[in-house]
Amino acid sequence: MQIVRKNQIRTLSPVHGTVIHEYDTHDGFVSGGVAEIKGRYPLAGYCVNRKIKELVYVVAGSGLLIQPSGTTEFATGDVLFIDHGELFAWEGDMELFMATTPTFDPAQHEEVAG
């Protein structure tokens, strides 16, 4: 068993209006993080995770999951699954808990033009 304490998190702010708190399990198989998004992330285009899958729980707020095929609305209490290789963007005012498998690796998380 492992507990990742709040004072052990890594906090990033990749763009204005987005703050991400990463909880590193050092497991290699699974990790988690909390994203606070106000506005759109990324600011233009889409994100894509080349290797990881994300299971996202909407802790608070609401928004849109934007994909080339369309837009999906979500709100507090919803769960979203994003498979590796899928293009997506977030828009709204939300707090999300994201469990990733395998462990999140920023090197394989890319922003791409839309």
N, C-alpha and C positions, 0 to 999 in steps of 0.2 A: 504494500500500500504506500501511497505517496500523497502528501499534501503540499500544494504549491501555495505559499502564503502571499498575501497581497504585497508585502514588501519585497517579494522575489520577482514580480512581474516586470516585463520590458514594455515600455510605453512608447509608441510612435505616433506621429501626426503626419501622414503622407501628403495631405492637402488640407487647405483651410476648411474647417467644419468637420473633419474626420479625426478621431482619436482611437487608436487600437491598443488594447492592453493584452499582451501575449503571456499566457501561462504555460511555460515550457515544462513538460513532464520528463524530458530526457529519455523517453521511452523508445522513440523511433516509429512506433505504431500509431500513436494517437496524441493529439495536443488540443488545446483549447484557447479561446481568446474572447474578449468582449470588445465590440466595435460600437462607438458612439458616432452616428452620422447625422449631420444637419446639412441638408442640401443633396448634392449628387456626388457619388464616388464610383468610378473616377470622374473627373470634371467633364471629360469628353471621351467618346468611344466606350470600350468595354474592358473588363478584367477577364483573365483566363488562368486557371490553375492547370498546369500541364500534367501533374501527377496526383494531386490530392483530391479527395471528395470532401464536401462540407455538409454537415447537418447543422442547420441554423435555427435557433429558437428565438423568437421575437420577445424579448424581455419587456420592452416598453415602446410605445409609439406605433407608427404606421408608415407605410410607404409603398414603393413600387419596386419590383424586380424587373429590370428592363433587359430583354434579350432580343436578338435580331428577329426572332419569330413572333414577338409580341411582348406585352406588358402584363404582369400579374400583380394585383393588389394584395397586401397582407397587413395584419394588425397584431397587437399584443396577444400572445398565446399561440400564434401560428408557428408551424415548423416547416421549413423549406429544405429541400435536398438539392444540392448542386453537384453534378457529376464532374469528374475531371474532363477537361477539354471544352466545357460549355462556356460560351461568352455571356457575360452578365454585367450589369451595373445596378447600383442602389440609388434610390432617390426618395427623400422624405426626412422625417425627424424621428429617429429610432435608436434603440439600444438592442444589440444583437449578441447572443452567445453563440459562438461557432466552435463546433467540435470537428476536427480535421483528422483524416486518416489517409496516408501515413502522416507523421508529424509535419506541420506547416514548415515550408522552406521558402523564404522570400525569393530565392534564386529562380524558382519555377513558377512564380506568380508574376504575370505580365500584364501590362496595360497595352491594348491594341486599338488601332483606329476603327471607327465604326462605319 
